[in-house]
Amino acid sequence: MEPFTVSVPQAVLDDLRARLDRTRLPNQIAGMGWGQGTERGYLTGLVDHWRTAYDWRATEARLNAIPQFVTEIDGQRFHFLHARSARPGAMPLMITHGWPGSVMEFLDVVGPLSQDFHVVAPSLPGFTFSGETTEADWHPRRIAGALGRIMAELGYERYGLQGGDWGSLVSANLADLHPGRVVGLHVNLVTATSPVPDAEITEEERRALDASKLWRRTGVGYQEIQSTRPQSLGYALQDSPTGLAAWIVEKFREWSEGDIAEAFTFDRLLDNITAYWVTGTAASSLRIYWEMRQAGRRAVPEGRIEVPTAVARFPGEISYPPRSWVEAAYNVVRWSNPGRGGHFAAMEAPAEFCDDVRSFFVALWEKEQARRRGYADLDVDP
């Protein structure tokens, strides 16, 4: 493991500005809005802000205020943030992102969480500061094994896991691979299938399931492309910063709780988009979808997740299966409904995200420490 500092060459930023200056946009049908994808007026404003007002160096300095490291596992570079807590006996906690997010999602939560936890936030292979993937088979279960090795190398024998999007599946795999090391699992996106045909569900669950089915009919075109032809799409995203922004920002708009302008500032959106651009990982980040399709059952947990699991159901999340389905696949000990936030909860609603994570893990960790001291009957259930 080696310390790492983000330092983007000025020539890369100058080239980005020149490409933005030469942006060529298609027209948009009047009155269409976001109906066919990213709305032209919104994108024009975002790109203009990127060209004239956004300050990557300020973001770079903010990122570099958090200790960072890189290591190599099976020939692949892994980057991670590592913010140790000053609290004696703090629990190690790994928080893992998905697509089209990155560790930039966590800029507002690493500090608050590090008051109670030793926070480790890895960049998935192929994403931003971990660099491009150079070989196939980096599916979620293999990634989970690599992240487990990182925690072991850091000297963390017991730790908590938190994940959303791909980070949820990676974390679930790690909990399945090493249940004896994992104190608990907290997810803000969870997938599960019906444990029995025609299982009964509540009316509220039926509405959620219907919404999920609608999303799968109308909102997963990106998945089909990225899981079958990531390389073809990758050429466009790797060559055009405006194209990259349009492809990513649509998901932030669609998967947030409310209006995108209220959910995210231009600067916070550009923190994430620029991280993809300056690292040249727009194309390689797509490959996790292809890897998942190729791996199939090899990429998912082999059985029920038995470690204590918390599910945070943020109101703007894109999809939620019925609770009974989730409980058949996970040992759910906590099911919460934070008041605001969506798919990118740590970025959209950092205070609510931190509160939910903290309330789950602090109680679990206190109970485990009490058990170690011989007070197994201490009542501090999460």
HUVEN-V41450 format. One line per field, one symbol per residue. ss: DSSP state (H for helix, E for strand, - for the rest). burial: # if it has 9 or more other ideal C-beta (glycine too) atoms within 8 Angstrom, else .. A space follows every 50 residues. Layout:
ss: ???
burial: ???
This chain:
ss: -EE------HHHHHHHHHHHH------------------HHHHHHHHHHH HH---HHHHHHHHH---EEEEEE--EEEEEEEE-------EEEEEE---- --HHHH---HHHH---EEEEEEE----HHH---------HHHHHHHHHHH HHH-----EEEEE--HHHHHHHHHHHH----EEEEEE------------- --HHHHHHHHHHHHHHHH--HHHHHHHH-HHHHHHHHHH-HHHHHHHHHH HHHH-----HHHH--HHHHHHHHHHHHHH--HHHHHHHHHHHHHHHHHH- ----EEEEEEEE---E------HHHHHHHEEEEEEE-----E--HHHH-H HHHHHHHHHHHHHHHHHHHHHHH---------
burial: ...#.#.#...##..##.##...........#.#...###.######.## #..#.#..##..##.#.####.#..########.#....########### ##########.####################.#....############# ##.#.#.####################.#.##########.#......#. ....##.##.##..##........###..#..###.##..########## #######..#..##.##############.###############...## #...#.#############.######..######.#.#.########### .####################......#...#
